[in-house]
């Protein structure tokens, strides 16, 4: 009877099973830490946008819709 080799599970495998790679989780946590003191979601969205997060990522982090993020960007451009 042949025995099956056990595959060692890494931390990356566990996170991938949950639907989000480990580096994305870390980036999300760092982003939330970066904007934790900002009460205005528009300003938080703009800071995350300046860092390089996409509208979809910002919306997920701030628990708002992607349109909210796009409107915040538009308002910023009108102020200039």
Backbone bond lengths (Angstrom), bond angles and torsions (degrees), N, CA, C in turn:
res aa  C-N    CA-C-N  psi(-1)  N-CA   C-N-CA  omega(-1)  CA-C   N-CA-C  phi
1 X - - - 1.447 - - 1.532 108.35 -
2 X 1.297 116.29 126.57 1.469 121.58 -178.83 1.520 109.82 -82.81
3 X 1.302 115.28 141.26 1.465 119.39 177.17 1.510 108.81 -99.93
4 X 1.273 115.75 145.37 1.459 120.83 179.35 1.518 109.40 -86.91
5 X 1.297 115.39 136.04 1.454 120.23 176.80 1.518 108.58 -74.28
6 X 1.303 115.29 135.80 1.468 119.53 179.33 1.516 109.46 -86.35
7 X 1.271 115.27 133.36 1.455 120.82 177.80 1.525 108.19 -90.27
8 X 1.312 115.22 127.81 1.457 119.94 178.98 1.523 109.00 -74.93
9 X 1.316 115.60 127.41 1.464 120.53 179.64 1.515 109.41 -84.59
10 X 1.302 115.04 132.43 1.459 119.44 177.53 1.524 109.10 -101.24
11 X 1.310 115.86 170.65 1.461 120.37 179.07 1.527 110.45 -62.01
12 X 1.315 117.29 -35.02 1.461 121.32 179.41 1.515 112.18 -65.20
13 X 1.322 116.65 -36.02 1.457 120.22 178.50 1.522 111.27 -65.49
14 X 1.314 116.68 -40.88 1.463 120.67 -178.99 1.525 110.51 -63.85
15 X 1.312 117.19 -43.05 1.461 120.24 -179.82 1.516 111.18 -69.47
16 X 1.323 116.95 -36.27 1.463 119.90 179.95 1.515 110.94 -65.72
17 X 1.320 116.64 -33.97 1.461 120.19 177.88 1.522 110.85 -65.01
18 X 1.310 117.43 -29.09 1.454 121.89 179.97 1.528 111.47 -84.38
19 X 1.310 117.89 -4.78 1.450 121.41 174.47 1.518 115.91 100.34
20 X 1.332 118.47 0.14 1.458 119.79 -179.30 1.526 109.36 -139.14
21 X 1.329 117.19 123.70 1.463 119.76 177.72 1.531 111.76 -61.41
22 X 1.310 115.95 154.73 1.454 122.02 -175.00 1.525 112.02 -60.28
23 X 1.323 117.75 -43.52 1.463 119.83 -178.52 1.527 111.98 -63.99
24 X 1.315 117.39 -33.43 1.461 119.98 176.96 1.525 110.80 -68.35
25 X 1.329 116.39 -37.51 1.464 119.80 176.59 1.521 110.72 -63.56
26 X 1.309 116.64 -44.27 1.461 121.08 -179.77 1.529 110.12 -63.61
27 X 1.323 116.75 -43.95 1.466 120.71 178.95 1.527 110.58 -61.40
28 X 1.318 116.67 -40.83 1.463 121.00 178.35 1.519 112.34 -63.83
29 X 1.324 115.96 -43.03 1.466 119.65 178.61 1.520 111.52 -64.64
30 X 1.323 116.69 -42.16 1.463 119.99 178.02 1.533 111.14 -64.24
31 X 1.314 116.31 -38.74 1.462 120.25 178.82 1.523 110.89 -64.09
32 X 1.328 116.69 -44.00 1.460 119.93 178.60 1.528 111.12 -63.99
33 X 1.306 116.76 -37.04 1.462 120.55 177.32 1.534 110.12 -65.85
34 X 1.305 116.87 -37.23 1.463 122.97 -179.26 1.531 111.84 -63.88
35 X 1.329 117.41 -35.89 1.469 121.15 -175.69 1.531 112.72 -108.59
36 X 1.324 118.15 13.97 1.467 120.37 -174.24 1.522 113.48 -62.93
37 X 1.315 118.68 -31.00 1.459 121.49 -177.38 1.526 113.10 -88.43
38 X 1.298 117.87 -4.30 1.462 121.94 -179.45 1.523 108.62 -91.11
39 X 1.337 115.73 115.37 1.463 119.74 -178.27 1.532 112.35 -82.66
40 X 1.317 116.99 -29.04 1.465 121.67 -179.51 1.530 108.98 -79.54
41 X 1.318 116.45 117.30 1.471 119.78 -177.47 1.521 112.44 -67.20
42 X 1.328 116.58 -28.33 1.472 118.90 176.25 1.523 110.25 -61.50
43 X 1.327 115.93 -48.10 1.461 120.37 -179.59 1.521 111.29 -64.48
44 X 1.336 116.80 -39.69 1.467 120.47 178.07 1.521 109.99 -63.41
45 X 1.330 116.29 -42.45 1.467 120.38 179.39 1.525 110.76 -62.53
46 X 1.320 117.04 -40.69 1.459 120.90 -179.17 1.527 111.19 -68.68
47 X 1.325 117.40 -36.80 1.469 119.81 177.19 1.523 110.44 -64.86
48 X 1.326 116.27 -44.42 1.467 119.77 179.25 1.526 110.89 -66.05
49 X 1.327 116.10 -34.13 1.462 120.54 176.33 1.526 109.97 -64.47
50 X 1.324 116.45 -40.78 1.462 120.64 -179.76 1.530 111.58 -65.72
51 X 1.323 116.05 -30.03 1.464 120.40 178.53 1.525 110.59 -71.93
52 X 1.334 116.11 -30.76 1.457 119.10 178.54 1.510 115.52 122.60
53 X 1.327 117.71 10.73 1.456 120.24 176.96 1.523 109.42 -75.40
54 X 1.319 116.54 150.28 1.459 121.18 177.68 1.527 109.61 -80.70
55 X 1.322 115.94 166.00 1.471 120.70 178.32 1.523 111.01 -57.88
56 X 1.294 116.12 -41.92 1.460 120.80 -178.88 1.537 110.94 -64.54
57 X 1.319 116.58 -42.00 1.464 120.52 179.51 1.534 110.97 -67.02
58 X 1.323 116.48 -42.82 1.461 120.85 179.05 1.520 109.99 -62.81
59 X 1.318 116.53 -44.48 1.462 120.82 179.87 1.524 110.97 -59.97
60 X 1.309 116.97 -41.21 1.467 120.16 179.63 1.527 111.05 -67.71
61 X 1.321 117.09 -39.74 1.463 120.54 -179.16 1.525 112.36 -68.43
62 X 1.329 116.88 -39.90 1.470 120.80 -176.24 1.521 113.13 -93.84
63 X 1.308 116.81 -1.79 1.469 122.78 -179.61 1.529 111.10 59.15
64 X 1.322 114.79 49.70 1.468 122.77 175.66 1.530 107.11 -132.17
65 X 1.312 116.32 173.81 1.456 120.43 177.48 1.522 111.53 -83.12
66 X 1.327 115.04 161.47 1.468 118.71 178.89 1.531 110.88 -65.54
67 X 1.325 117.08 -31.89 1.468 119.64 177.33 1.522 110.92 -63.09
68 X 1.320 117.63 -35.27 1.463 121.77 177.99 1.526 109.86 -58.32
69 X 1.317 115.58 -44.57 1.463 120.73 -179.89 1.523 110.02 -65.60
70 X 1.314 116.62 -43.70 1.468 120.25 -179.94 1.526 111.58 -64.31
71 X 1.328 117.28 -37.50 1.466 120.89 178.03 1.529 109.90 -67.03
72 X 1.333 117.20 -40.15 1.471 120.38 177.86 1.528 110.28 -60.79
73 X 1.323 116.83 -40.88 1.473 120.56 176.90 1.520 110.76 -63.15
74 X 1.320 116.03 -42.98 1.458 120.58 -179.04 1.518 111.01 -64.28
75 X 1.326 117.03 -43.28 1.471 120.56 178.60 1.529 110.53 -60.44
76 X 1.312 116.06 -39.94 1.466 119.89 179.14 1.519 110.73 -62.43
77 X 1.332 116.20 -42.64 1.468 119.67 -178.10 1.531 111.43 -67.90
78 X 1.335 117.35 -28.62 1.469 120.55 179.40 1.519 111.23 -74.48
79 X 1.336 117.29 -28.30 1.465 121.25 -179.28 1.517 112.30 -70.46
80 X 1.299 117.66 -24.77 1.465 121.39 -177.52 1.495 112.79 -68.68
